Amino acid sequence: MRVGIVGAGAIAFGVAAFLEQSGHRPVLWSPSGARTGRLAAGEPLVASGAVEGSFHPGVARSAEELVAGADVVLLALPGYGHKHAFDAIAPHIRPGQAVIISSHASFGALYLSRLLAARGITIPIVAWGTTAVTGRQPSLTEVNVNTVRSKIDLCTVPERLSDEGLALCQSLFGDRFVQRDGLLAIALSNLNPQNHMGIALCNMTRMEHGESWSQGFNVTPNVGRLLEALDRERLAIAEALGLSVRTIFEHFHLSFHVPQDTVSNMNLAMHEEGRGGTGPATADSRYVTEDVPYGLLMTVRLGELTGREAKLHRAGVETFSAMYGRDFFAENELLDALAIDGMTLEELKTLSREGYRAEKLPA
């Protein structure tokens, strides 16, 4: 299949390499226009690690060009770029296509559903709870793929197209998907925000000084206990919604192939196997600029709706806002556009299963 990939960072590059290795035809589009020039000029994409080889993904010059030639469109960029990406691709989506969000953030699937409903279009919008790969991008022609995840949670909006969405993902990426109970479950299945909060908060000076440091080695016992406490808040919200989501222990086990243990011990095992990863070498990291407003804040809002207050998550948003001198509570364009604060829990539950429909859009 021809897969249009919105994004040109490490995840987009890793996914492109994986797909081309699997016999598909990936095409990259950089919304900024600044990250694919060397690939467009014919230089190969060189992948190492869990995916190895020299690849030649296509490069699109615009959102219209990307969508026009694609069987499926896959978003692989930070959450703060999702609204802009949805606004760019929605006018060009046609019936028969599908969109995969890797990974889903802040009910973006509902925002895209609303844009398409305004055009009278319903397609499978597949939301992943995490990315297919992890990695780093040493240059604009290289990607180090740290791991290819063995299990990825997903759901499809609208729910009636779930079988179609699952089959599509399996045909592209193989038998590694777990169908979860709707978009609310996926919203609570992305553990990156809570994990990155603890890692960044406890290693901020390393980030600011631009150090090269092992992430796995520095998830020490105290940091691990913080991550486990954050996880308990997320699980309490899922329980209030009657949803089953994986625990932090299952996450590290399934994503990084280490035996279940304490979070600290699992990260240490990853480090000792050479798969602990490198922590951010700048404070301008998506661990904060993406995951705080588009991850932690969403969990805070769900805690408010369910009566299971996420105190540590809220404290994270407050603390990072103070550290960075900016109001992360005001930086989530998707939640603002959807007016989540004005919805009841029942309204959100219904939308999360059905998506928006043209006949029910507000005038």
Buried (B, 14 or more C-beta within 10 A) or exposed (E): BBBBBBBBBBBBBBBBBBBBBBEBBBBBBBBEEEBBEBBEEEBBBBBBBBBEEEBEBBBBEEBBBBBEEBBBBBBBBBBBBBBBBBBBBBEBBEEEBBBBBBBBBBBBBBBBBBBBBEEEBBBBBBBBBBBBBBBBBEEBBBBBBBBBBEBBBBBBBBBEBBEEBBEBBEEBBEEBBBBBBBBBBBBBBBBBBBBBBBBBBBBBEBBBEEEEBBBBBBBBEEBBBBBBEBBEBBBBBBEBBEBEBBBBBEBBBBBBBBEEBBBBBBBBBBBEEEBBBBBBBEBEBBBBBBBBBBBBBBBBBBBBBBEBBBEBBBBBBBBBBEBBEBEBBEBBBBBEBBEBEEBEBEEBBEBBBBBBBEEEEEE
